């Protein structure tokens, strides 16, 4: 910290004031620009103190560390843990209020007896079910029971943290949510219109596809993820009551979107990745609107 001499020490009588607060007298100066500044406007520097304006100017030329495929580098898998927390919270809510499944489950179009046979589903304008169903899991002890959410959360924690560090928070979240949406859209197209579906498996398969893509891009061994995908697809098509459409749709969506992220050239990488994200969203929205029209035409027919 530079200290100016007290008034009168060199024959001068004018008292300097802070360049940001003219009403504050000060004998301190910034070692970089030399302007007088009060203690509130100074910050410790390797030598002396610098004013906040000089620090701000210096930070403009400092590049933030980036993730491998763009975006800011992350110190921890924050999004992964938030997603796990949301899935667990919804699962606990199902135990407390089982009807939450009826309100949020993925279904194309059906009549709900508990609501006086009211028409429900995506085809009835409840588009939120395409995403909300991805945070639900088999309730109670029937069917797969707790094994449903346990496996999905295990898989999320298996590949999520590493993917999040490679992609960054925003891109990782986009892959997860759009994979879930892609799985629900394919289910909407191919499954019986009144058949319900729930679970994070579409999003999980999307992360499997994403991990395969980044492994290829980084030229690391992909055998483990290929074996994991093959085993899960085999289970998908051999065990009854599994929505294979959601698994396949999530796998394809997650793989394609991650390919756009991983193979985008460094020049204008962010722009290309954003355009790819918007393009995937647009395709899925168009697909949903087309399916809605098909169901509406079928009802009229």
C-alpha positions in Angstrom: 0.0 0.0 0.0 1.5 3.4 -1.0 1.0 6.2 1.6 1.3 9.8 0.6 3.0 12.2 3.0 0.8 14.1 5.4 -0.2 17.6 4.5 2.5 20.1 5.0 5.3 17.6 4.9 6.4 18.9 1.5 4.9 22.3 1.8 1.5 21.4 0.2 -1.7 22.0 1.9 -4.3 20.3 -0.3 -5.8 17.1 1.1 -6.3 14.3 -1.6 -9.6 12.5 -1.8 -10.7 9.1 -3.1 -11.2 9.1 -6.9 -14.5 7.2 -6.4 -15.6 8.9 -3.2 -14.7 12.6 -3.4 -16.0 13.2 0.1 -13.5 10.9 1.6 -10.0 12.1 2.4 -7.2 9.6 1.9 -3.4 9.4 1.7 -3.5 5.9 0.1 -2.9 5.3 -3.6 -3.2 2.5 -6.1 0.2 1.0 -7.0 -1.0 0.5 -10.6 -2.6 3.8 -11.6 -1.4 6.0 -8.8 -4.8 7.5 -8.1 -5.7 8.2 -4.4 -8.3 5.8 -3.1 -10.0 5.0 0.2 -9.5 1.6 1.9 -12.9 0.5 0.6 -11.7 0.9 -2.9 -8.4 -0.9 -2.5 -7.6 -4.6 -2.6 -4.4 -6.4 -1.6 -2.0 -7.0 -4.5 1.3 -9.0 -4.7 2.9 -5.6 -4.1 0.9 -2.9 -2.3 -2.7 -2.4 -3.1 -4.7 -1.9 -6.3 -7.9 -0.1 -6.8 -11.1 -2.0 -7.8 -11.1 -0.4 -11.3 -7.6 -1.6 -12.0 -8.4 -5.1 -10.8 -11.5 -5.1 -13.0 -9.5 -4.0 -16.0 -6.9 -6.7 -15.4 -9.5 -9.4 -15.1 -10.8 -8.6 -18.6 -7.7 -10.1 -20.1 -7.8 -13.3 -17.9 -9.3 -16.3 -19.6 -11.6 -18.5 -17.5 -10.6 -22.2 -17.4 -12.9 -24.1 -19.8 -14.3 -27.7 -19.9 -12.9 -30.0 -22.5 -15.8 -29.4 -24.9 -16.5 -25.8 -24.1 -18.2 -23.9 -21.3 -16.7 -23.1 -17.9 -14.7 -25.8 -16.1 -16.6 -27.3 -13.2 -15.1 -28.1 -9.8 -17.7 -30.7 -8.9 -20.8 -32.6 -10.3 -23.3 -30.1 -9.0 -26.0 -30.9 -11.7 -25.6 -34.6 -11.2 -26.3 -34.4 -7.5 -29.2 -32.0 -8.1 -30.8 -34.5 -10.5 -30.3 -37.3 -8.1 -32.0 -35.2 -5.4 -34.9 -34.4 -7.6 -35.5 -38.0 -8.5 -35.3 -39.1 -4.9 -37.7 -36.3 -3.8 -40.3 -37.3 -6.4 -40.0 -40.9 -5.4 -40.6 -40.0 -1.7 -43.5 -37.9 -2.8 -45.0 -41.0 -4.6 -45.0 -42.8 -1.3 -46.7 -39.9 0.5 -49.2 -39.1 -2.2 -49.5 -41.9 -4.8 -51.8 -39.9 -7.1 -48.8 -37.8 -8.1 -48.0 -40.6 -10.5 -51.4 -40.2 -12.2 -50.8 -36.5 -12.7 -47.3 -36.7 -14.0 -46.8 -40.0 -15.7 -46.2 -40.1 -19.5 -49.3 -41.2 -21.4 -50.4 -40.3 -24.9 -54.1 -40.0 -24.3 -56.4 -41.7 -21.9 -59.5 -41.2 -19.7 -58.9 -40.9 -16.0 -61.7 -42.7 -14.0 -60.8 -40.7 -10.9 -61.5 -37.5 -12.7 -64.9 -38.4 -14.1 -63.2 -40.0 -17.2 -61.6 -36.7 -18.0 -59.3 -36.9 -21.0 -55.6 -36.7 -20.0 -52.2 -37.1 -21.6 -49.9 -35.3 -24.0 -52.5 -35.6 -26.7 -54.9 -33.7 -24.4 -52.5 -30.7 -24.1 -50.5 -32.0 -21.1 -47.1 -31.7 -22.7 -45.4 -31.4 -19.4 -45.8 -35.2 -19.0 -43.0 -35.6 -21.5 -40.5 -34.3 -18.9 -42.2 -34.8 -15.6 -42.4 -38.6 -16.2 -38.6 -38.8 -16.3 -38.5 -37.9 -12.6 -40.9 -40.6 -11.5 -40.2 -44.3 -10.8 -42.1 -47.4 -10.1 -44.0 -46.7 -6.9 -44.4 -49.0 -4.0 -43.1 -52.6 -3.9 -44.9 -53.9 -7.0 -43.2 -54.6 -10.3 -39.6 -53.5 -10.1 -40.2 -51.7 -6.9 -37.3 -49.7 -5.4 -34.9 -51.5 -7.8 -36.1 -49.1 -10.5 -34.9 -45.9 -9.0 -31.8 -47.6 -7.4 -30.5 -48.8 -10.7 -31.2 -45.5 -12.5 -29.5 -43.4 -9.8 -26.6 -45.8 -9.7 -26.1 -45.4 -13.4 -26.5 -41.6 -13.1 -23.7 -41.4 -10.5 -21.6 -43.9 -12.6 -21.3 -41.7 -15.7 -22.8 -38.3 -14.7 -19.8 -36.8 -12.8 -17.3 -37.5 -15.5 -19.6 -36.3 -18.3 -20.4 -33.1 -16.4 -16.7 -32.3 -16.0 -16.1 -32.8 -19.7 -19.2 -30.9 -20.9 -19.8 -28.4 -18.2 -22.9 -27.8 -16.2 -25.2 -26.4 -18.9 -24.3 -28.8 -21.7 -24.6 -31.8 -19.4 -28.0 -30.7 -18.2 -29.1 -30.2 -21.8 -28.0 -33.7 -22.8 -29.8 -35.2 -19.8 -33.1 -33.3 -20.3 -33.2 -33.7 -24.1 -32.4 -37.4 -23.8 -35.4 -37.8 -21.5 -37.5 -35.8 -23.9 -36.3 -37.7 -26.9 -37.2 -41.0 -25.2 -40.6 -39.8 -24.3 -41.3 -38.5 -27.8 -40.4 -41.9 -29.4 -42.6 -43.6 -26.8 -45.4 -41.2 -27.7 -45.1 -42.2 -31.4 -44.7 -46.0 -31.1 -46.4 -47.1 -27.9 -50.1 -47.7 -27.5 -51.7 -44.3 -26.9 -53.2 -45.3 -23.5 -50.0 -47.0 -22.2 -48.3 -45.2 -19.4 -44.5 -44.9 -18.9 -42.3 -43.4 -16.2 -38.7 -43.4 -15.2 -35.3 -41.7 -15.8 -34.1 -44.6 -18.1 -34.4 -42.5 -21.3 -32.2 -39.9 -19.8 -29.8 -42.5 -18.5 -29.5 -44.2 -21.9 -28.8 -40.7 -23.3 -25.9 -40.4 -20.9 -24.7 -43.8 -22.0 -24.7 -42.6 -25.6 -23.0 -39.4 -24.6 -20.2 -41.3 -22.8 -19.7 -43.5 -25.9 -19.3 -40.4 -28.1 -16.9 -38.5 -25.8 -14.8 -41.7 -25.4 -14.5 -42.0 -29.1 -13.7 -38.3 -29.4 -11.0 -38.5 -26.8 -9.7 -41.8 -28.2 -10.1 -43.8 -25.0 -11.2 -47.4 -24.7 -15.0 -47.7 -25.4 -15.4 -51.4 -24.7 -16.8 -50.9 -21.2 -19.5 -48.5 -22.2 -20.4 -50.6 -25.3 -20.8 -53.7 -23.1 -23.0 -51.7 -20.7 -25.2 -50.4 -23.5 -25.5 -53.9 -25.1 -26.4 -55.5 -21.8 -29.0 -52.9 -21.0 -30.5 -53.0 -24.5 -30.7 -56.8 -24.2 -32.6 -56.5 -20.9 -34.8 -53.8 -22.4 -36.0 -56.2 -25.2 -36.3 -59.4 -23.1 -37.9 -58.2 -19.8 -41.6 -57.4 -20.1 -43.1 -54.1 -19.1 -40.1 -52.0 -20.1 -40.6 -49.0 -22.4 -38.0 -49.9 -25.0 -39.0 -46.9 -27.0 -37.9 -44.5 -24.3 -34.6 -46.3 -24.0 -33.8 -46.2 -27.7 -35.1 -42.6 -28.1 -32.9 -41.4 -25.2 -29.8 -43.3 -26.5 -30.1 -41.8 -30.0 -30.9 -38.2 -28.8 -28.1 -38.2 -26.2 -25.6 -39.6 -28.6 -26.4 -37.2 -31.5 -26.5 -34.1 -29.3 -23.2 -35.0 -27.6 -21.6 -35.6 -31.0 -22.5 -32.0 -32.0 -20.9 -30.8 -28.7 -17.8 -33.0 -29.0 -17.0 -32.5 -32.7 -17.8 -28.8 -33.0 -14.7 -26.9 -34.2 -13.0 -24.6 -31.7 -13.8 -21.6 -33.8 -17.4 -20.6 -33.0 -17.8 -23.7 -30.9 -20.3 -22.2 -28.6 -22.5 -20.9 -31.5 -22.5 -24.3 -33.2 -23.3 -26.1 -30.0 -26.2 -23.7 -29.2 -27.5 -24.1 -32.7 -27.4 -27.9 -32.4 -29.3 -27.7 -29.1 -32.0 -25.5 -30.6 -32.2 -27.8 -33.6 -32.8 -30.9 -31.4 -35.4 -29.0 -29.4 -37.2 -27.9 -32.6 -37.2 -31.4 -34.1 -38.7 -32.8 -30.9 -41.3 -30.1 -30.7 -42.3 -30.7 -34.4 -42.5 -34.4 -33.7 -44.9 -33.8 -30.7 -47.1 -31.4 -32.7 -47.3 -33.9 -35.6 -48.3 -36.7 -33.3 -50.9 -34.5 -31.6 -52.4 -33.8 -35.1 -52.4 -37.5 -35.8 -54.3 -38.3 -32.6 -56.7 -35.5 -33.2 -57.4 -36.6 -36.7 -57.9 -40.2 -35.5 -60.4 -39.0 -32.8 -62.4 -37.1 -35.4 -62.3 -40.1 -37.7 
